[in-house]
């Protein structure tokens, strides 16, 4: 990595900070919503009660001896963090640990009758089946008559702003207050993104998905458009291996989104059928790498994942969490160059993200000053601003 000044890791131990509010307020709210979403049995209710006490007042406990992923979590830092407060370990690690423990509490990993039951599925389906989704899919009929460049830009921005539908964010009071605020791009490297894809010559696009539902649909639409127009010859969609961060996409969520598209009629159905065929033909493939749910930055990705990203024409990293993992979950000076903090990435990479946490890089000083003057620090976390940032190693 270039000689980039260091920045402090984000922790949750400062009252009043955004990470603290997630650990102290959002996580208990998620436990309650999950508890009410299913007719769980007494054992699960007891486990959820224990998790609530642990994550708010207790310390990090080891996994059961027979946990299928105990060794993996040990390599990810569990032994180092055991016995410490959830608020005193890196925020990224603590958040990821919360969702691993929540799945354990509801019996997701089994064995037993609740094995494999996604505790967030009702929330995902409610959003996917909403009237807003109907309206967005109907808009595709009008878009089909527009010039190809206009279609491409509209679908790119649909994928970018679809991130505002993040269910975990909407559980917070701040997310509800910000819902109607005016959006704005704080950085826009879309020309560089299109330049990379135009030079792909039928290459491979990796898209690291973030949320399911109304975000995943526009991600899939963008992939379908790029395949149809020949800008890419193959797409690899990276999803989570198990339910994560309330709304993060899994393979089951991809299937639900495709069924939603194919059942919508009109142009949306045509997109859905095209994607269904692309999966059957191998032009679109799914990945659910264990590291996709790791509590670590992408700088620490394993060799097989690094090799896959290195061979791609472009990797698009979607969403706030993936951005934090891409640049490092640190309180960077916002003017820290994006190419510097992503120099570890093995190939060209683009970040599409709406801002929902304190982590931000790549802004010019004038933009930062204007945002601070208008909104203090709220612009970092309110979900009303977005960015498209690109690093092309060939251009430094």
HUKA-V352962 format. One line per field, one symbol per residue. phi: phi as a letter, one per 20 degrees, with the letter a starting at -180 (. if undefined). psi: psi as a letter, one per 20 degrees, with the letter a starting at -180 (. if undefined). burial: I if it has 24 or more other C-alpha atoms within 12 Angstrom, else O. Layout:
# HUKA-V352962
phi->???
psi->???
burial->???
This chain:
# HUKA-V352962
phi->.gfegfcfffddedgnefgffffecffgffgfffgeecefegfffffffffgfffdcecfdffggeffdgfffffeofffegnefgeddgggfffffgfffffffenfemfqfefneffdggffffffeffffgffffffffffeeggffffffffffffegffegfffffefffffegdffeaeebbdfffffffffeflmfddecefdeemfefgfffffffffffemfcebccdecefbgblmdffdgfffffffffffeenmfgffgffffgffffenfccdccfgffdeecffgdffffffffffeefbdedenffffgffeneceffgegfgffedffffbgbcddbeecbffbcmeefffffffffeclefffcemdcbbccccdgfdm
psi->qrmpqqqqqprjjopirghghghhggghhggggghiiqmqrhhhhghhggggggihibrpqqqqhjphkghghghjjgghipiqqhiirpggggghhghghghghjjhiarrijpjooijghgghhghjrhhggghhhihghhhirqghhgghghghgggihiijohggiiqhhhghihjqprqpipnkhhhghgghhjhlkapppooqeqacighghghggggghghijhqhqqooprqirqplgjqprghhggghhhgghjhrbhghggghghghhghijhpqqqmphihkqkqqihjqrhhhghghhiqgqppoqrgghghhgipmqmqphjppghgijhhpiapqppopqojripqrjqqhggghggghhjcihhhiijiqrqoqppohhj.
burial->OOOOOOOOIIIIIOOOOIIIIIIIIIIIIIIOIIIOOOOOOOOIIOOIOIIIOIIIOOIIIIOOOOOOOOOOIOOIIIOOIOOOIIIIIIIIIIIIIIIIIIIIIIIIIOOOOOOOIIIIIIIIIOIIIOOOIIOIIOIIOOIOOOOOOOIIOIIIIIIIIIIIIIIIIIIIOIIOOIOOOOOOIIIIIIOOIIOIIIOIOOIIIIIIIIIIIIIIIIIIIIIIIIIIOOIIIIIIIIIIIIIIIIIIIIIIIIIIIIIIIIOIOOIIIIIIIIIIOIIOOOIIIIIIIIIIIIIIIIIOIOOOIOOIIOOIIIIIIIIIIIIIIIIIIIIIOIIIIIIIIIIIIIIIIIIIIIIIIIIIIIIOOOOIOOOOOOOOOIIIIIIIIIIIIIIIOOOO
